[in-house]
Amino acid sequence: MKALHASKGRKSAKQFIAEGPAAVLAALDSNRFPVDTLYVTESGAQLLPKTSLSHAIYLSEKVMSAISTVEHSQGVLAICSVSEEKNGDHIFANTELPLIYCFEINDPGNLGTIIRTADALGSAGVLLSPGSVDPFSPKVVRATAGSLWHIPVMREVDVVTAVKTARARGREIYATDGGGRRKLTELSGKGALWIFGNEARGLSKEMASLADESVSIPMRGNAESLNLATAVAITLFHVNS
């Protein structure tokens, strides 16, 4: 169990931890990343439908606290199987919705929020470059609030491959950049592949050159930049409006 707290352990076991009622309920209702084992405390069981508890393993509060990934456990924890998106063609083929590509995203909270936002506002999926944070880390899973089970997420996707595949499907390619020549409000971008850079470094000139256009979000205030998850939310809201 403790091995699943680390990326190496999750990759080896092909499993991850989903904790809290929102994540566990989403896992129980989805065929993506199914529940292998469900653990609950007496109080945690009250947060789930009785129909989901037939195979649950009941633990004491002390034991649950020992295996929990959070300081204050809600008494609901599931071990889920990792089933990778073996073929991403269907993600690129859904050209009615924008596709999000994150290059070397490092912050678990940012990634979890992006996945949740993509689910809420509409996206064909979220692609992650090599070197990005593990989408199955406990912090990311919690931040998605169940959306990890609703929207495709692909790891280890090379940006050149992503751009090439997107173009073959007729998608436009946009790189987000605070100094971008085009303003977000000047284009539609509904079915485009949107490339977002690292939180601290953004996108290199080489990365930006892969896109058809570099795009910036108009800002009236004095802030130099936006939080990455916020930028994704504004972009998705605009293109899906």
C-alpha positions as CSV (number, residue, x, y, z in Angstrom):
1,M,0.0,0.0,0.0
2,K,2.7,2.5,1.0
3,A,4.5,1.8,-2.3
4,L,1.6,3.4,-4.1
5,H,2.4,6.7,-2.5
6,A,5.4,6.9,-4.8
7,S,5.5,7.1,-8.6
8,K,7.8,4.2,-8.9
9,G,5.5,2.0,-6.9
10,R,2.5,3.0,-8.9
11,K,4.2,2.2,-12.2
12,S,5.4,-1.2,-10.9
13,A,2.0,-2.2,-9.5
14,K,0.0,-0.5,-12.3
15,Q,-2.3,0.7,-9.5
16,F,-2.9,4.0,-7.7
17,I,-4.8,5.3,-4.7
18,A,-8.1,7.2,-5.0
19,E,-9.1,8.8,-1.7
20,G,-12.3,10.6,-0.6
21,P,-15.9,10.0,-1.6
22,A,-15.8,12.2,-4.8
23,A,-12.9,10.2,-6.3
24,V,-14.1,6.8,-5.1
25,L,-17.7,7.4,-6.4
26,A,-16.3,8.4,-9.8
27,A,-14.2,5.3,-9.9
28,L,-17.1,3.0,-8.9
29,D,-19.2,4.5,-11.7
30,S,-16.6,4.3,-14.5
31,N,-14.9,1.5,-16.4
32,R,-11.8,3.7,-16.7
33,F,-9.3,2.9,-13.9
34,P,-11.6,0.5,-12.1
35,V,-11.6,-0.2,-8.4
36,D,-9.6,-3.3,-7.3
37,T,-10.1,-2.9,-3.6
38,L,-12.2,-0.6,-1.5
39,Y,-11.4,0.3,2.1
40,V,-13.7,2.1,4.4
41,T,-14.1,3.0,8.1
42,E,-17.5,2.8,9.8
43,S,-17.9,6.6,9.4
44,G,-16.6,6.6,5.8
45,A,-19.1,3.9,4.8
46,Q,-21.8,6.5,5.5
47,L,-20.5,8.6,2.6
48,L,-21.0,5.9,0.0
49,P,-24.2,4.1,-1.3
50,K,-24.9,0.9,0.5
51,T,-24.8,-0.9,-2.9
52,S,-21.1,-0.1,-3.3
53,L,-20.1,-1.6,0.1
54,S,-20.8,-5.3,-0.6
55,H,-17.1,-6.1,-1.1
56,A,-15.6,-3.3,1.0
57,I,-13.0,-4.0,3.6
58,Y,-13.7,-2.3,6.9
59,L,-10.7,-0.8,8.7
60,S,-10.3,1.0,12.0
61,E,-9.7,4.7,12.0
62,K,-6.1,4.1,13.2
63,V,-5.3,1.7,10.3
64,M,-7.0,3.9,7.8
65,S,-4.9,6.9,9.0
66,A,-1.8,4.8,8.6
67,I,-2.4,4.0,4.9
68,S,-4.0,7.4,4.0
69,T,-2.3,9.9,1.8
70,V,-3.9,12.9,3.7
71,E,-3.5,14.2,7.2
72,H,-7.3,13.9,7.9
73,S,-8.8,10.9,6.2
74,Q,-12.5,10.8,5.3
75,G,-12.5,7.0,5.8
76,V,-12.9,6.1,2.1
77,L,-10.0,4.8,0.0
78,A,-9.8,2.7,-3.1
79,I,-7.0,1.0,-5.0
80,C,-7.6,1.4,-8.7
81,S,-6.0,-0.2,-11.8
82,V,-4.1,2.0,-14.2
83,S,-5.2,1.2,-17.8
84,E,-3.2,3.4,-20.2
85,E,-4.7,5.0,-23.3
86,K,-3.0,2.5,-25.7
87,N,-4.3,4.2,-28.8
88,G,-4.9,8.0,-28.7
89,D,-6.4,8.2,-32.2
90,H,-9.9,8.7,-30.7
91,I,-8.7,11.6,-28.7
92,F,-7.3,13.4,-31.7
93,A,-10.3,12.4,-33.8
94,N,-12.8,14.3,-31.6
95,T,-12.2,17.6,-33.4
96,E,-15.4,19.2,-32.1
97,L,-13.6,19.8,-28.9
98,P,-10.2,21.5,-28.1
99,L,-7.3,19.3,-27.0
100,I,-4.9,20.4,-24.2
101,Y,-1.2,19.6,-24.3
102,C,0.8,20.4,-21.1
103,F,4.6,20.6,-21.5
104,E,6.5,19.5,-18.4
105,I,3.8,20.6,-16.0
106,N,5.2,20.2,-12.5
107,D,2.6,21.2,-9.9
108,P,0.1,18.4,-8.9
109,G,-2.5,20.9,-7.9
110,N,-2.3,22.6,-11.3
111,L,-2.6,19.4,-13.2
112,G,-5.5,18.1,-11.2
113,T,-7.3,21.5,-11.7
114,I,-6.6,21.4,-15.4
115,I,-8.1,17.9,-15.7
116,R,-11.1,19.0,-13.7
117,T,-11.5,22.2,-15.8
118,A,-11.1,20.2,-19.1
119,D,-13.9,17.9,-17.9
120,A,-16.2,20.8,-16.9
121,L,-15.7,23.1,-19.8
122,G,-15.2,20.6,-22.6
123,S,-12.0,19.1,-24.0
124,A,-11.2,16.0,-26.1
125,G,-8.5,15.1,-23.6
126,V,-5.3,16.2,-21.7
127,L,-1.9,15.2,-23.1
128,L,1.2,15.3,-20.9
129,S,4.8,15.5,-22.1
130,P,7.6,13.4,-20.8
131,G,8.9,14.9,-17.5
132,S,5.4,16.0,-16.4
133,V,4.0,15.2,-12.9
134,D,2.3,11.8,-12.5
135,P,-1.4,12.2,-13.1
136,F,-2.0,9.3,-10.7
137,S,-0.2,10.8,-7.8
138,P,-2.5,11.2,-4.8
139,K,-2.4,15.0,-4.9
140,V,-3.4,15.1,-8.6
141,V,-6.2,12.5,-8.1
142,R,-7.7,14.5,-5.3
143,A,-7.5,17.8,-7.2
144,T,-9.4,16.3,-10.1
145,A,-12.4,15.7,-7.8
146,G,-13.4,12.6,-9.8
147,S,-12.8,14.1,-13.3
148,L,-9.8,11.8,-13.8
149,W,-12.4,9.1,-14.6
150,H,-14.4,11.3,-17.0
151,I,-11.8,12.6,-19.5
152,P,-8.9,10.9,-21.4
153,V,-5.4,11.6,-20.0
154,M,-2.3,10.4,-21.9
155,R,1.2,10.4,-20.4
156,E,4.6,10.6,-22.1
157,V,3.3,12.2,-25.3
158,D,6.1,13.8,-27.4
159,V,5.1,17.3,-28.5
160,V,6.3,16.7,-32.1
161,T,4.2,13.6,-32.3
162,A,1.2,15.4,-30.8
163,V,1.5,18.3,-33.3
164,K,1.9,15.9,-36.3
165,T,-1.1,13.7,-35.3
166,A,-3.3,16.8,-34.6
167,R,-2.4,18.3,-38.0
168,A,-3.3,15.0,-39.7
169,R,-6.7,15.3,-38.2
170,G,-7.1,18.9,-39.4
171,R,-6.6,20.5,-36.1
172,E,-5.0,24.0,-35.9
173,I,-2.1,24.3,-33.5
174,Y,-1.8,27.1,-31.0
175,A,1.0,27.8,-28.5
176,T,0.0,30.0,-25.5
177,D,2.5,32.7,-24.7
178,G,2.2,36.0,-22.7
179,G,3.9,37.7,-25.7
180,G,1.9,35.9,-28.3
181,R,1.2,37.9,-31.5
182,R,-2.5,36.9,-31.7
183,K,-5.0,37.6,-28.9
184,L,-7.2,34.8,-27.7
185,T,-10.3,36.9,-28.4
186,E,-9.3,37.2,-32.1
187,L,-9.8,33.5,-32.9
188,S,-12.0,30.6,-32.4
189,G,-9.7,27.7,-31.7
190,K,-12.5,25.3,-30.9
191,G,-11.1,22.2,-32.4
192,A,-7.4,23.1,-32.0
193,L,-4.5,21.6,-30.1
194,W,-3.5,24.1,-27.4
195,I,0.0,23.8,-26.1
196,F,0.7,25.2,-22.6
197,G,4.2,25.5,-21.2
198,N,5.9,24.8,-17.9
199,E,4.7,26.9,-14.9
200,A,8.0,28.7,-14.5
201,R,9.7,28.6,-17.9
202,G,6.7,28.7,-20.2
203,L,7.4,27.5,-23.8
204,S,10.8,27.8,-25.6
205,K,11.0,29.5,-29.0
206,E,11.5,26.0,-30.5
207,M,8.3,24.8,-28.9
208,A,6.4,27.8,-30.0
209,S,7.6,27.5,-33.5
210,L,5.8,24.2,-33.9
211,A,2.5,26.0,-33.7
212,D,0.5,27.8,-36.4
213,E,0.2,30.8,-34.1
214,S,1.4,32.0,-30.7
215,V,-1.6,33.3,-28.6
216,S,-1.9,35.5,-25.6
217,I,-4.7,36.2,-23.2
218,P,-5.5,39.9,-23.0
219,M,-5.0,41.3,-19.5
220,R,-6.0,44.8,-18.3
221,G,-4.2,44.7,-15.0
222,N,-0.6,44.8,-14.0
223,A,0.1,41.1,-13.4
224,E,2.9,39.7,-15.5
225,S,1.2,36.3,-16.0
226,L,-1.6,34.0,-15.1
227,N,-1.5,30.7,-13.1
228,L,-1.3,27.8,-15.6
229,A,-4.6,26.3,-14.6
230,T,-6.3,29.7,-14.8
231,A,-4.9,30.2,-18.3
232,V,-6.3,26.8,-19.4
233,A,-9.7,27.6,-17.9
234,I,-9.9,31.0,-19.7
235,T,-8.9,29.4,-23.0
236,L,-11.4,26.6,-22.8
237,F,-14.2,28.9,-21.7
238,H,-13.5,31.2,-24.7
239,V,-13.2,28.4,-27.4
240,N,-16.3,26.6,-26.2
241,S,-18.5,29.7,-25.8
